[in-house]
């Protein structure tokens, strides 16, 4: 255990991330040709490293590297291809920047290769449902582990199906299942972060409810930092007159500020500078409550 009771530190394999005074900013770096927002832009290591440098200068606290698109309609890739995409990049990032790297994957082989290359957090969109060995790998490295709520298999993650129960209860039940699985593999609570999975198989109303009522989940799972990922997602575009992904910045700012106001501790974003500035204001205002 690496925390004092009631402290706000999230433990990774290399450090303790303090979210007591400020919201942490996670910059999204997709090393994929088909991501919904920036597919193909950062496939080359040189371009990706320039983006990481920009992210760090703009206020990113974590870099989240992904080698498989989880967009609607995205095709799964083999573990070997995913490893080829992310491992060389992770090695370069950790050799040049003192910033924690997260690997966005639901495959244990990819997680293990990434952690071996220097990553210190595993971001699993399946919450350990797709490949439970991710828990074993994460425990062996003492890595940080993000458990995201989702339903269905990889190919059906984005099917819009209303939860059988009220959405907050549904997400809470999923969190409990994932936390229980992690615990059985020896993962400490100190290493776990939760993500309600906005945009993953939820209806438009459910996505909005998760942001509006996030405080309920944050209080129920106060032991864990809460991560929110709304950046450029389609539910924003639907509200903003069918705006394309590259025209959803203002909506992304709004959803992240509201989520932080309602208790989010980490925001996962494509546009670090404007989000970091908006969140900095939200953090300062919240201190006056």
MIDOSE-1310 file (N, C-alpha, C; in nm, 2 decimals, decimal comma, always signed):
residues 289
xxxx	+0,09/-0,12/+0,00/+0,00/+0,00/+0,00/+0,09/+0,12/+0,00; +0,05/+0,22/-0,08/+0,14/+0,34/-0,09/+0,07/+0,47/-0,04; -0,05/+0,46/+0,01/-0,13/+0,58/+0,05/-0,15/+0,58/+0,20; -0,17/+0,70/+0,24/-0,22/+0,72/+0,38/-0,38/+0,73/+0,36
xxxx	-0,45/+0,68/+0,46/-0,59/+0,68/+0,45/-0,65/+0,82/+0,43; -0,74/+0,84/+0,33/-0,81/+0,96/+0,30/-0,72/+1,06/+0,22; -0,60/+1,01/+0,18/-0,52/+1,10/+0,09/-0,57/+1,08/-0,05; -0,53/+1,17/-0,14/-0,57/+1,17/-0,28/-0,45/+1,15/-0,37
xxxx	-0,39/+1,03/-0,36/-0,28/+0,99/-0,44/-0,31/+0,87/-0,52; -0,28/+0,87/-0,65/-0,31/+0,75/-0,73/-0,17/+0,69/-0,76; -0,15/+0,56/-0,73/-0,02/+0,50/-0,74/+0,00/+0,43/-0,87; +0,11/+0,46/-0,94/+0,15/+0,39/-1,06/+0,27/+0,31/-1,02
xxxx	+0,33/+0,24/-1,12/+0,45/+0,16/-1,09/+0,57/+0,25/-1,06; +0,56/+0,38/-1,09/+0,68/+0,46/-1,08/+0,66/+0,58/-0,99; +0,54/+0,62/-0,96/+0,52/+0,74/-0,88/+0,38/+0,74/-0,82; +0,35/+0,85/-0,74/+0,22/+0,88/-0,68/+0,17/+1,01/-0,75
xxxx	+0,06/+1,00/-0,81/+0,00/+1,11/-0,88/-0,10/+1,18/-0,78; -0,07/+1,30/-0,75/-0,15/+1,38/-0,65/-0,27/+1,45/-0,72; -0,39/+1,42/-0,69/-0,50/+1,48/-0,74/-0,58/+1,56/-0,64; -0,52/+1,59/-0,53/-0,59/+1,66/-0,42/-0,61/+1,81/-0,44
xxxx	-0,52/+1,87/-0,52/-0,52/+2,02/-0,54/-0,56/+2,06/-0,68; -0,54/+1,97/-0,78/-0,57/+2,00/-0,91/-0,62/+1,88/-0,99; -0,70/+1,90/-1,09/-0,75/+1,79/-1,18/-0,63/+1,76/-1,27; -0,61/+1,63/-1,29/-0,50/+1,58/-1,38/-0,55/+1,58/-1,52
xxxx	-0,46/+1,62/-1,61/-0,50/+1,62/-1,76/-0,42/+1,50/-1,83; -0,50/+1,42/-1,89/-0,45/+1,31/-1,97/-0,46/+1,34/-2,12; -0,34/+1,35/-2,19/-0,34/+1,38/-2,33/-0,35/+1,25/-2,41; -0,44/+1,25/-2,51/-0,46/+1,13/-2,59/-0,36/+1,13/-2,71
xxxx	-0,29/+1,02/-2,72/-0,20/+1,00/-2,83/-0,23/+0,87/-2,90; -0,30/+0,88/-3,02/-0,34/+0,76/-3,09/-0,24/+0,73/-3,20; -0,17/+0,61/-3,18/-0,08/+0,56/-3,28/-0,15/+0,46/-3,37; -0,26/+0,51/-3,43/-0,35/+0,43/-3,51/-0,38/+0,50/-3,64
xxxx	-0,41/+0,43/-3,75/-0,45/+0,49/-3,88/-0,60/+0,52/-3,88; -0,68/+0,48/-3,79/-0,83/+0,49/-3,81/-0,90/+0,54/-3,69; -0,84/+0,61/-3,59/-0,91/+0,67/-3,48/-1,01/+0,77/-3,53; -1,13/+0,79/-3,46/-1,23/+0,87/-3,51/-1,19/+1,02/-3,53
xxxx	-1,10/+1,06/-3,44/-1,07/+1,21/-3,44/-0,94/+1,24/-3,50; -0,83/+1,16/-3,48/-0,70/+1,20/-3,53/-0,63/+1,08/-3,59; -0,70/+0,99/-3,65/-0,64/+0,87/-3,71/-0,54/+0,90/-3,81; -0,42/+0,84/-3,80/-0,31/+0,85/-3,89/-0,22/+0,97/-3,87
xxxx	-0,26/+1,07/-3,78/-0,18/+1,19/-3,76/-0,05/+1,16/-3,69; -0,04/+1,06/-3,60/+0,07/+1,04/-3,51/+0,13/+0,90/-3,52; +0,12/+0,84/-3,64/+0,17/+0,71/-3,66/+0,32/+0,71/-3,66; +0,39/+0,82/-3,72/+0,53/+0,82/-3,71/+0,58/+0,86/-3,58
xxxx	+0,69/+0,80/-3,53/+0,74/+0,83/-3,40/+0,78/+0,98/-3,38; +0,84/+1,03/-3,48/+0,89/+1,17/-3,48/+0,77/+1,27/-3,46; +0,66/+1,25/-3,53/+0,54/+1,33/-3,52/+0,48/+1,31/-3,38; +0,48/+1,19/-3,34/+0,42/+1,16/-3,21/+0,50/+1,23/-3,10
xxxx	+0,63/+1,22/-3,10/+0,71/+1,28/-3,00/+0,69/+1,44/-3,00; +0,68/+1,50/-3,11/+0,65/+1,64/-3,11/+0,52/+1,67/-3,05; +0,42/+1,59/-3,07/+0,29/+1,61/-3,00/+0,30/+1,59/-2,85; +0,38/+1,49/-2,81/+0,40/+1,47/-2,67/+0,47/+1,59/-2,60
xxxx	+0,57/+1,65/-2,67/+0,63/+1,77/-2,62/+0,54/+1,88/-2,61; +0,45/+1,90/-2,71/+0,35/+2,00/-2,70/+0,25/+1,97/-2,59; +0,21/+1,85/-2,57/+0,12/+1,82/-2,46/+0,18/+1,85/-2,32; +0,31/+1,81/-2,30/+0,37/+1,84/-2,18/+0,38/+1,99/-2,15
xxxx	+0,42/+2,06/-2,25/+0,43/+2,21/-2,24/+0,30/+2,28/-2,21; +0,19/+2,21/-2,26/+0,06/+2,27/-2,24/-0,01/+2,23/-2,11; +0,05/+2,14/-2,04/+0,00/+2,10/-1,91/-0,05/+1,96/-1,89; -0,01/+1,87/-1,98/-0,06/+1,73/-1,96/+0,02/+1,67/-1,85
xxxx	-0,05/+1,59/-1,76/+0,01/+1,52/-1,65/+0,03/+1,38/-1,68; -0,04/+1,32/-1,78/-0,03/+1,18/-1,83/-0,04/+1,18/-1,98; +0,03/+1,09/-2,04/+0,01/+1,06/-2,19/-0,05/+0,93/-2,20; -0,16/+0,92/-2,27/-0,23/+0,79/-2,29/-0,21/+0,75/-2,44
xxxx	-0,13/+0,64/-2,45/-0,09/+0,59/-2,59/-0,18/+0,47/-2,63; -0,24/+0,48/-2,75/-0,33/+0,37/-2,79/-0,29/+0,33/-2,93; -0,30/+0,19/-2,95/-0,26/+0,14/-3,08/-0,37/+0,07/-3,15; -0,50/+0,08/-3,09/-0,61/+0,02/-3,15/-0,73/+0,11/-3,14
xxxx	-0,79/+0,15/-3,25/-0,91/+0,24/-3,24/-1,03/+0,17/-3,18; -1,09/+0,25/-3,08/-1,21/+0,20/-3,02/-1,33/+0,28/-3,07; -1,32/+0,35/-3,18/-1,43/+0,42/-3,24/-1,54/+0,33/-3,28; -1,66/+0,38/-3,30/-1,77/+0,30/-3,35/-1,73/+0,25/-3,49
xxxx	-1,75/+0,12/-3,51/-1,71/+0,05/-3,63/-1,57/+0,02/-3,65; -1,49/+0,05/-3,55/-1,34/+0,02/-3,55/-1,32/-0,13/-3,55; -1,22/-0,17/-3,63/-1,18/-0,31/-3,64/-1,07/-0,35/-3,54; -1,09/-0,46/-3,48/-0,98/-0,51/-3,38/-0,85/-0,54/-3,46
xxxx	-0,74/-0,52/-3,39/-0,61/-0,55/-3,45/-0,54/-0,66/-3,36; -0,45/-0,73/-3,42/-0,38/-0,84/-3,35/-0,29/-0,78/-3,24; -0,27/-0,85/-3,13/-0,17/-0,80/-3,03/-0,04/-0,77/-3,09; +0,01/-0,85/-3,18/+0,14/-0,82/-3,24/+0,14/-0,68/-3,31
xxxx	+0,04/-0,65/-3,39/+0,03/-0,52/-3,46/+0,02/-0,41/-3,36; -0,06/-0,43/-3,26/-0,07/-0,33/-3,15/+0,06/-0,30/-3,08; +0,13/-0,41/-3,05/+0,26/-0,39/-2,98/+0,36/-0,32/-3,08; +0,36/-0,35/-3,20/+0,45/-0,28/-3,30/+0,42/-0,13/-3,31
xxxx	+0,29/-0,10/-3,29/+0,25/+0,04/-3,30/+0,30/+0,12/-3,18; +0,28/+0,06/-3,06/+0,29/+0,14/-2,93/+0,43/+0,13/-2,86; +0,49/+0,01/-2,87/+0,61/-0,01/-2,79/+0,73/+0,08/-2,83; +0,76/+0,10/-2,96/+0,87/+0,19/-2,99/+0,84/+0,33/-2,95
xxxx	+0,72/+0,37/-2,96/+0,68/+0,51/-2,92/+0,69/+0,53/-2,76; +0,64/+0,43/-2,69/+0,65/+0,44/-2,54/+0,80/+0,45/-2,50; +0,88/+0,36/-2,56/+1,03/+0,37/-2,52/+1,09/+0,51/-2,54; +1,05/+0,57/-2,65/+1,10/+0,70/-2,68/+1,05/+0,81/-2,59
xxxx	+0,92/+0,80/-2,56/+0,86/+0,90/-2,47/+0,92/+0,89/-2,33; +0,94/+0,77/-2,27/+0,99/+0,76/-2,14/+1,14/+0,79/-2,13; +1,21/+0,78/-2,24/+1,35/+0,82/-2,25/+1,37/+0,97/-2,26; +1,27/+1,04/-2,30/+1,28/+1,18/-2,33/+1,20/+1,27/-2,23
xxxx	+1,10/+1,22/-2,17/+1,01/+1,30/-2,09/+0,98/+1,24/-1,96; +0,98/+1,32/-1,86/+0,94/+1,27/-1,72/+0,79/+1,29/-1,70; +0,72/+1,21/-1,78/+0,57/+1,21/-1,77/+0,52/+1,07/-1,77; +0,42/+1,04/-1,68/+0,37/+0,90/-1,68/+0,30/+0,87/-1,81
xxxx	+0,33/+0,75/-1,86/+0,26/+0,70/-1,98/+0,16/+0,59/-1,95; +0,04/+0,60/-2,01/-0,06/+0,50/-1,99/-0,07/+0,43/-2,12; -0,10/+0,30/-2,12/-0,12/+0,22/-2,24/-0,27/+0,19/-2,25; -0,34/+0,24/-2,35/-0,48/+0,22/-2,37/-0,50/+0,08/-2,45
xxxx	-0,53/-0,02/-2,38/-0,54/-0,15/-2,44/-0,63/-0,24/-2,35; -0,69/-0,34/-2,42/-0,77/-0,44/-2,35/-0,71/-0,58/-2,37; -0,58/-0,58/-2,41/-0,51/-0,71/-2,43/-0,39/-0,72/-2,33; -0,38/-0,83/-2,26/-0,28/-0,85/-2,16/-0,14/-0,85/-2,22
xxxx	-0,12/-0,91/-2,34/+0,01/-0,92/-2,41/+0,06/-0,78/-2,44; -0,03/-0,69/-2,49/+0,00/-0,55/-2,52/+0,04/-0,48/-2,39; -0,04/-0,49/-2,29/-0,02/-0,43/-2,16/+0,12/-0,47/-2,10; +0,15/-0,59/-2,11/+0,28/-0,64/-2,06/+0,40/-0,58/-2,14
xxxx	+0,38/-0,58/-2,27/+0,49/-0,53/-2,35/+0,51/-0,38/-2,33; +0,40/-0,31/-2,31/+0,40/-0,16/-2,29/+0,46/-0,13/-2,15; +0,42/-0,20/-2,05/+0,48/-0,18/-1,91/+0,63/-0,21/-1,91; +0,66/-0,32/-1,98/+0,81/-0,35/-1,99/+0,88/-0,24/-2,06
xxxx	+0,82/-0,17/-2,16/+0,88/-0,06/-2,23/+0,89/+0,07/-2,15; +0,82/+0,07/-2,04/+0,82/+0,19/-1,96/+0,69/+0,26/-1,92; +0,58/+0,21/-1,98/+0,45/+0,26/-1,93/+0,43/+0,22/-1,79; +0,34/+0,30/-1,72/+0,32/+0,27/-1,58/+0,17/+0,27/-1,54
xxxx	+0,09/+0,28/-1,64/-0,06/+0,27/-1,62/-0,12/+0,19/-1,73; -0,22/+0,11/-1,70/-0,29/+0,03/-1,80/-0,44/+0,09/-1,80; -0,48/+0,13/-1,92/-0,62/+0,19/-1,94/-0,70/+0,09/-2,01; -0,78/+0,01/-1,94/-0,86/-0,10/-2,00/-1,01/-0,06/-2,01
xxxx	-1,05/-0,04/-2,14/-1,19/+0,00/-2,17/-1,29/-0,11/-2,13; -1,24/-0,23/-2,11/-1,34/-0,34/-2,08/-1,35/-0,36/-1,93; -1,28/-0,29/-1,85/-1,29/-0,31/-1,71/-1,25/-0,46/-1,67; -1,16/-0,52/-1,74/-1,11/-0,65/-1,71/-1,20/-0,76/-1,77
xxxx	-1,30/-0,72/-1,85/-1,39/-0,82/-1,90/-1,34/-0,90/-2,02; -1,26/-0,83/-2,11/-1,21/-0,90/-2,23/-1,09/-0,99/-2,20; -1,01/-0,95/-2,12/-0,88/-1,03/-2,09/-0,85/-1,01/-1,95; -0,89/-1,10/-1,86/-0,87/-1,08/-1,72/-0,73/-1,09/-1,68
xxxx	-0,64/-1,14/-1,76/-0,50/-1,15/-1,73/-0,44/-1,01/-1,72; -0,50/-0,91/-1,77/-0,46/-0,77/-1,76/-0,44/-0,74/-1,61; -0,53/-0,80/-1,52/-0,52/-0,78/-1,38/-0,39/-0,84/-1,33; -0,36/-0,96/-1,37/-0,24/-1,03/-1,33/-0,11/-0,95/-1,37
xxxx	-0,11/-0,90/-1,50/+0,00/-0,83/-1,55/+0,02/-0,70/-1,47; -0,09/-0,62/-1,45/-0,09/-0,50/-1,38/-0,04/-0,52/-1,24; -0,08/-0,62/-1,17/-0,04/-0,65/-1,03/+0,11/-0,68/-1,03; +0,16/-0,75/-1,13/+0,30/-0,79/-1,13/+0,39/-0,67/-1,14
xxxx	+0,34/-0,57/-1,21/+0,42/-0,44/-1,23/+0,39/-0,34/-1,13; +0,29/-0,36/-1,05/+0,23/-0,26/-0,95/+0,19/-0,14/-1,03; +0,13/-0,16/-1,15/+0,09/-0,05/-1,23/-0,04/+0,01/-1,19; -0,06/+0,14/-1,23/-0,19/+0,20/-1,22/-0,28/+0,13/-1,31
xxxx	-0,41/+0,12/-1,28/-0,51/+0,05/-1,36/-0,64/+0,13/-1,37; -0,67/+0,17/-1,49/-0,80/+0,24/-1,51/-0,90/+0,13/-1,56; -1,01/+0,13/-1,48/-1,12/+0,03/-1,50/-1,24/+0,11/-1,56; -1,27/+0,09/-1,69/-1,38/+0,16/-1,75/-1,50/+0,08/-1,76
xxxx	-1,62/+0,14/-1,74/-1,74/+0,07/-1,75/-1,78/+0,06/-1,89; -1,82/-0,06/-1,93/-1,87/-0,08/-2,07/-1,95/-0,21/-2,07; -2,03/-0,23/-2,18/-2,11/-0,34/-2,19/-2,08/-0,40/-2,33; -2,10/-0,53/-2,35/-2,09/-0,59/-2,48/-1,94/-0,63/-2,51
xxxx	-1,92/-0,68/-2,63/-1,79/-0,72/-2,67/-1,73/-0,61/-2,75; -1,60/-0,62/-2,80/-1,54/-0,51/-2,87/-1,62/-0,46/-2,99; -1,68/-0,55/-3,07/-1,76/-0,51/-3,18/-1,89/-0,45/-3,15; -1,94/-0,46/-3,03/-2,07/-0,41/-2,99/-2,06/-0,31/-2,88
xxxx	-1,94/-0,25/-2,85/-1,93/-0,16/-2,75/-2,01/-0,03/-2,76; -2,03/+0,00/-2,89/-2,10/+0,13/-2,91/-2,25/+0,12/-2,95; -2,30/-0,01/-2,94/-2,44/-0,02/-2,96/-2,52/+0,05/-2,86; -2,61/+0,14/-2,90/-2,69/+0,22/-2,81/-2,80/+0,14/-2,75
xxxx	-2,78/+0,09/-2,63/-2,88/+0,01/-2,56/-2,90/+0,07/-2,42; -3,02/+0,10/-2,39/-3,05/+0,16/-2,26/-3,02/+0,06/-2,15; -2,96/+0,10/-2,04/-2,93/+0,01/-1,93/-3,06/-0,05/-1,87; -3,05/-0,17/-1,83/-3,16/-0,24/-1,77/-3,21/-0,16/-1,64
xxxx	-3,11/-0,11/-1,57/-3,13/-0,03/-1,45/-3,11/+0,12/-1,48; -3,13/+0,20/-1,38/-3,09/+0,34/-1,40/-2,94/+0,35/-1,42; -2,90/+0,44/-1,51/-2,76/+0,43/-1,56/-2,65/+0,45/-1,44; -2,68/+0,53/-1,34/-2,58/+0,54/-1,24/-2,57/+0,41/-1,16
xxxx	-2,68/+0,34/-1,14/-2,68/+0,21/-1,07/-2,61/+0,11/-1,16; -2,63/+0,11/-1,29/-2,57/+0,02/-1,38/-2,42/+0,03/-1,38; -2,37/+0,16/-1,39/-2,23/+0,18/-1,39/-2,17/+0,14/-1,25; -2,24/+0,18/-1,14/-2,19/+0,14/-1,01/-2,17/-0,01/-1,00
xxxx	-2,27/-0,09/-1,05/-2,26/-0,23/-1,05/-2,14/-0,28/-1,13; -2,12/-0,22/-1,24/-2,00/-0,26/-1,32/-1,87/-0,23/-1,25; -1,86/-0,11/-1,19/-1,74/-0,08/-1,11/-1,72/-0,18/-1,00; -1,82/-0,22/-0,93/-1,80/-0,32/-0,82/-1,75/-0,45/-0,88
xxxx	-1,80/-0,49/-0,99/-1,75/-0,62/-1,05/-1,60/-0,61/-1,09; -1,57/-0,49/-1,16/-1,43/-0,48/-1,20/-1,33/-0,46/-1,08; -1,37/-0,39/-0,98/-1,29/-0,37/-0,86/-1,27/-0,51/-0,79; -1,38/-0,59/-0,78/-1,37/-0,72/-0,72/-1,27/-0,81/-0,80
xxxx	-1,28/-0,80/-0,93/-1,19/-0,89/-1,01/-1,04/-0,84/-0,99; -1,02/-0,71/-0,99/-0,89/-0,66/-0,96/-0,83/-0,70/-0,83; -0,92/-0,70/-0,73/-0,87/-0,74/-0,59/-0,84/-0,88/-0,58; -0,91/-0,97/-0,66/-0,87/-1,11/-0,65/-0,74/-1,14/-0,71
xxxx	-0,69/-1,05/-0,79/-0,55/-1,07/-0,85/-0,45/-0,99/-0,77; -0,48/-0,93/-0,66/-0,39/-0,87/-0,57/-0,36/-0,72/-0,61; -0,45/-0,66/-0,69/-0,43/-0,52/-0,71/-0,48/-0,43/-0,60; -0,40/-0,34/-0,55/-0,43/-0,26/-0,44/-0,53/-0,15/-0,49
xxxx	-0,62/-0,11/-0,39/-0,71/+0,00/-0,42/-0,64/+0,13/-0,47; -0,52/+0,14/-0,41/-0,44/+0,26/-0,44/-0,40/+0,28/-0,58; -0,40/+0,16/-0,66/-0,36/+0,16/-0,80/-0,48/+0,18/-0,89; -0,60/+0,18/-0,84/-0,72/+0,17/-0,93/-0,77/+0,31/-0,95
xxxx	-0,81/+0,34/-1,08/-0,89/+0,46/-1,12/-1,01/+0,41/-1,19; -1,12/+0,48/-1,18/-1,25/+0,44/-1,25/-1,29/+0,54/-1,36; -1,35/+0,49/-1,46/-1,40/+0,57/-1,57/-1,54/+0,52/-1,61; -1,64/+0,60/-1,60/-1,78/+0,56/-1,63/-1,81/+0,52/-1,78
xxxx	-1,71/+0,55/-1,87/-1,72/+0,51/-2,01/-1,83/+0,58/-2,08; -1,82/+0,72/-2,07/-1,91/+0,80/-2,15/-1,89/+0,78/-2,30; -2,00/+0,76/-2,37/-1,99/+0,74/-2,51/-1,98/+0,59/-2,55; -1,97/+0,50/-2,46/-1,95/+0,36/-2,49/-2,08/+0,29/-2,46
xxxx	-2,16/+0,27/-2,56/-2,29/+0,19/-2,55/-2,39/+0,26/-2,47; -2,38/+0,39/-2,44/-2,49/+0,46/-2,36/-2,57/+0,54/-2,46; -2,70/+0,56/-2,42/-2,79/+0,64/-2,50/-2,74/+0,79/-2,48; -2,80/+0,88/-2,56/-2,76/+1,02/-2,55/-2,80/+1,07/-2,41
xxxx	-2,92/+1,03/-2,36/-2,96/+1,07/-2,23/-2,87/+1,02/-2,12; -2,83/+0,89/-2,13/-2,74/+0,83/-2,03/-2,60/+0,90/-2,03; -2,55/+0,94/-2,14/-2,42/+1,01/-2,14/-2,44/+1,14/-2,07; -2,54/+1,21/-2,09/-2,56/+1,34/-2,02/-2,59/+1,32/-1,87
xxxx	-2,67/+1,22/-1,84/-2,69/+1,19/-1,70/-2,56/+1,16/-1,62; -2,47/+1,08/-1,68/-2,35/+1,05/-1,62/-2,27/+1,17/-1,58; -2,27/+1,27/-1,67/-2,20/+1,40/-1,64/-2,28/+1,47/-1,53; -2,41/+1,49/-1,55/-2,49/+1,57/-1,46/-2,49/+1,51/-1,31
xxxx	-2,49/+1,37/-1,30/-2,50/+1,31/-1,17/-2,37/+1,24/-1,13; -2,26/+1,29/-1,19/-2,13/+1,22/-1,16/-2,10/+1,23/-1,01; -2,14/+1,33/-0,94/-2,11/+1,34/-0,80/-2,16/+1,22/-0,72; -2,27/+1,16/-0,76/-2,32/+1,04/-0,70/-2,21/+0,92/-0,70
xxxx	-2,16/+0,90/-0,82/-2,06/+0,80/-0,84/-1,93/+0,84/-0,76; -1,89/+0,96/-0,77/-1,77/+1,00/-0,70/-1,78/+0,98/-0,55; -1,90/+1,01/-0,49/-1,91/+0,99/-0,35/-1,92/+0,84/-0,31; -1,98/+0,76/-0,40/-2,00/+0,62/-0,37/-1,86/+0,55/-0,38
xxxx	-1,78/+0,60/-0,47/-1,65/+0,54/-0,50/-1,54/+0,64/-0,46; -1,55/+0,70/-0,35/-1,46/+0,81/-0,31/-1,32/+0,76/-0,29; -1,30/+0,63/-0,27/-1,16/+0,58/-0,25/-1,08/+0,59/-0,38; -1,14/+0,61/-0,49/-1,07/+0,60/-0,62/-1,08/+0,73/-0,70
xxxx	-0,98/+0,77/-0,77/-0,99/+0,88/-0,86/-1,09/+0,85/-0,97; -1,16/+0,95/-1,02/-1,26/+0,93/-1,13/-1,21/+1,00/-1,25; -1,20/+0,92/-1,36/-1,16/+0,98/-1,49/-1,28/+0,99/-1,58; -1,28/+1,10/-1,66/-1,39/+1,13/-1,75/-1,33/+1,15/-1,89
xxxx	-1,39/+1,08/-1,99/-1,34/+1,10/-2,13/-1,46/+1,14/-2,22; -1,47/+1,26/-2,25/-1,58/+1,31/-2,33/-1,52/+1,37/-2,46; -1,39/+1,38/-2,48/-1,33/+1,46/-2,58/-1,38/+1,43/-2,72; -1,44/+1,52/-2,79/-1,48/+1,52/-2,93/-1,59/+1,41/-2,96
xxxx	-1,65/+1,35/-2,85/-1,74/+1,24/-2,88/-1,87/+1,28/-2,94; -1,93/+1,17/-3,00/-2,05/+1,20/-3,09/-2,17/+1,26/-3,02; -2,18/+1,23/-2,89/-2,30/+1,29/-2,82/-2,29/+1,44/-2,81; -2,16/+1,49/-2,81/-2,15/+1,64/-2,82/-2,19/+1,69/-2,96
xxxx	-2,14/+1,62/-3,06/-2,18/+1,66/-3,20/-2,33/+1,66/-3,22; -2,40/+1,57/-3,16/-2,55/+1,56/-3,18/-2,61/+1,69/-3,13; -2,56/+1,73/-3,01/-2,62/+1,85/-2,95/-2,58/+1,98/-3,03; -2,46/+1,98/-3,09/-2,41/+2,10/-3,16/-2,44/+2,08/-3,31
xxxx	-2,56/+2,06/-3,35/-2,61/+2,06/-3,49/-2,52/+1,97/-3,57; -2,49/+1,85/-3,53/-2,42/+1,75/-3,60/-2,27/+1,79/-3,63; -2,21/+1,86/-3,54/-2,08/+1,91/-3,56/-1,98/+1,79/-3,58; -1,89/+1,80/-3,68/-1,79/+1,69/-3,69/-1,69/+1,69/-3,57
xxxx	-1,61/+1,58/-3,56/-1,52/+1,57/-3,45/-1,43/+1,69/-3,43; -1,38/+1,75/-3,54/-1,29/+1,86/-3,52/-1,35/+1,99/-3,49; -1,48/+1,99/-3,47/-1,56/+2,11/-3,44/-1,63/+2,10/-3,30; -1,58/+2,01/-3,22/-1,65/+1,99/-3,09/-1,57/+2,03/-2,97
xxxx	-1,47/+2,12/-2,99/-1,39/+2,17/-2,88/-1,47/+2,24/-2,77; -1,56/+2,33/-2,81/-1,63/+2,41/-2,71/-1,72/+2,31/-2,63; -1,78/+2,22/-2,70/-1,86/+2,12/-2,62/-1,78/+2,03/-2,53; -1,66/+2,00/-2,58/-1,57/+1,92/-2,49/-1,53/+2,00/-2,37
xxxx	-1,50/+2,13/-2,39/-1,46/+2,22/-2,27/-1,58/+2,22/-2,17; -1,70/+2,24/-2,22/-1,82/+2,25/-2,13/-1,84/+2,12/-2,06; -1,83/+2,00/-2,12/-1,86/+1,88/-2,05/-1,75/+1,85/-1,95; -1,62/+1,88/-1,98/-1,52/+1,86/-1,89/-1,52/+1,95/-1,76
xxxx	-1,56/+2,07/-1,78/-1,57/+2,16/-1,67/-1,68/+2,12/-1,58; -1,80/+2,08/-1,64/-1,91/+2,03/-1,56/-1,87/+1,91/-1,48; -1,80/+1,81/-1,55/-1,76/+1,69/-1,49/-1,67/+1,72/-1,37; -1,57/+1,81/-1,39/-1,48/+1,84/-1,28/-1,56/+1,91/-1,16
xxxx	-1,65/+1,99/-1,20/-1,73/+2,06/-1,09/-1,81/+1,95/-1,01; -1,85/+1,84/-1,08/-1,92/+1,73/-1,01/-1,83/+1,62/-0,96; -1,70/+1,65/-0,96/-1,61/+1,55/-0,88/-1,51/+1,48/-0,96; -1,50/+1,49/-1,09/-1,40/+1,42/-1,17/-1,26/+1,47/-1,13
xxxx	-1,17/+1,38/-1,13/-1,03/+1,40/-1,09/-0,93/+1,40/-1,20; -0,97/+1,34/-1,31/-0,88/+1,33/-1,43/-0,97/+1,34/-1,55; -0,92/+1,42/-1,65/-0,99/+1,43/-1,78/-0,90/+1,39/-1,89; -0,96/+1,31/-1,98/-0,88/+1,25/-2,09/-0,92/+1,33/-2,22
xxxx	-0,82/+1,40/-2,28/-0,86/+1,49/-2,39/-0,76/+1,49/-2,50; -0,81/+1,53/-2,62/-0,72/+1,55/-2,74/-0,66/+1,69/-2,73; -0,73/+1,79/-2,69/-0,69/+1,93/-2,69/-0,64/+1,98/-2,55; -0,52/+1,96/-2,52/-0,47/+1,98/-2,39/-0,48/+2,12/-2,34
xxxx	-0,42/+2,22/-2,42/-0,41/+2,35/-2,37/-0,55/+2,42/-2,33; -0,64/+2,42/-2,42/-0,77/+2,49/-2,38/-0,84/+2,41/-2,27; -0,83/+2,28/-2,27/-0,90/+2,21/-2,16/-0,82/+2,24/-2,03; -0,69/+2,24/-2,03/-0,61/+2,26/-1,91/-0,64/+2,40/-1,85
xxxx	-0,66/+2,50/-1,94/-0,69/+2,63/-1,89/-0,83/+2,64/-1,83; -0,93/+2,58/-1,90/-1,06/+2,58/-1,84/-1,07/+2,51/-1,71; -1,00/+2,39/-1,70/-1,01/+2,32/-1,58/-0,93/+2,39/-1,47; -0,83/+2,46/-1,50/-0,76/+2,54/-1,40/-0,85/+2,64/-1,33
xxxx	-0,93/+2,70/-1,41/-1,03/+2,80/-1,35/-1,14/+2,72/-1,27; -1,18/+2,61/-1,32/-1,28/+2,53/-1,24/-1,22/+2,49/-1,11; -1,10/+2,45/-1,11/-1,03/+2,40/-0,98/-1,03/+2,52/-0,88; -0,99/+2,63/-0,93/-0,97/+2,75/-0,84/-1,11/+2,79/-0,79
xxxx	-1,21/+2,79/-0,87/-1,34/+2,83/-0,82/-1,39/+2,73/-0,72; -1,37/+2,60/-0,74/-1,42/+2,50/-0,65/-1,35/+2,51/-0,51; -1,23/+2,56/-0,51/-1,16/+2,58/-0,38/-1,23/+2,68/-0,29; -1,32/+2,76/-0,34/-1,39/+2,86/-0,27/-1,52/+2,81/-0,21
x	-1,56/+2,69/-0,24/-1,68/+2,63/-0,19/-1,68/+2,62/-0,03
